[in-house]
Structure formats: C-alpha cells, structure tokens
C-alpha cells in the first residue's frame, strides 16, 4: 500500500467514524468537545500533506487516537461499551475507557513533538529530545485539565459527561499520570522505529525535491 493510499484509507475511516458518531451521540455538547481535536487535526493534516507529510507511524497513531476520541464523544467516556468490557475483565470499580484516552493523550502528542523536534533539528541528544517530548505531552494534558475545569465552571452539572470523573476525586491527577505513562511508553518503545521512518521520509523528500 502506498503512502497516499494509506493516508486516504485512514482519513476515510476517521471521517466515517466521525459522521456515524455525530448522528445520535449520547450528549451533543460532550460530543462536540470530545471530537474537537479531531475536527482541528484532520483538516490541518490534509492541508499540509504535501508541504509537511508525516511518517507512516505517526499518521497511524494519530488515526488511532482520533478513533479513541470519537468513541468517547459518541458514548461519553463513562459509557463506552469497550470500557464496560474492560471493567468486567479487570474488576475495576469504574469504566476505565477514559484512562485509555489519557494514555493516548500522552502517547501520541509525545510522538508528534518528537517528529517535529527530530525533523527540524531543534534539539540535540536523544535524552533531551525524550525529556522535552514528555514535557510537551504533559503540558497538553495539563491544558486539557484546565479546559475541563473551565467547562465545569461554565456548565455546572452539565459538564459531568465531559469530565467523566465517575466520582473519583483524584481523577485529574490520575489522568495526567496516564499521560505521563503514555508518553514515556511511546518514547521507550517507538523511538528507534520512528528514527528509521524519519530518515526514510527525509530521504524520499530529498529525492522528490531534487528531481527534474
């Protein structure tokens, strides 16, 4: 499968899921807030697919993250069926699907930051790159928690579905901890693979730009 075919297939899957999820979501306001990152990222990726194409690894990760967000938007995180199945299997007291969302909130942004840092040559050294990628992921996680706080103040009880705390007083802290785990896992597991893909992408772009 060529890069263009893969990108088109992933975009079609995400768009189809987005449309289906928006037909009759559990809570319309929650759906809008949860899928907002997808509504921002998808047009941006399409617009920059020629000027700044992403590695295949990162493109797939972003698509997976988009589907996680869309699922949470359609059902609300506390009601996603996959989460109930996980709750039964793991024996947890609450639907843990939102923790998947926050794990991905660390996992994928860390890889996005890494691609930007590595391709731009903005950071010297693998350790410093990893450290700053984790910092970026945690900054995004903290910003999202501030958005949730603002929503709670603005909407009152109407924000419960968006917050998805399920009565956990430590939900904010555990959400950010999951982002930390996600970002650290991504960098530990995928950095070598990502380096090879970045090198190949830069090489291919160089060949294209140097062609008559």
Buried (B, 14 or more C-beta within 10 A) or exposed (E): EEBEEBBEEBBEEBEEBBEEBBEEBBBEBBBBBBBEBBEEBBEEBEEEBEEEBBBBBBBBBBBBBBBBBBBBBBBBBBBBEBBBEBBEEEEEEBBBBBBBBBBBBBBBBBBBBBBBBBBEEEBEEBEEBBEBBBEBBBEBBBEBBEEBEEBBEEBEEEBBBBBBBBEBEEBBEBBBBBBBBBBBBBBEEBBEEBBEBBEEBEEEEEEEEEEE
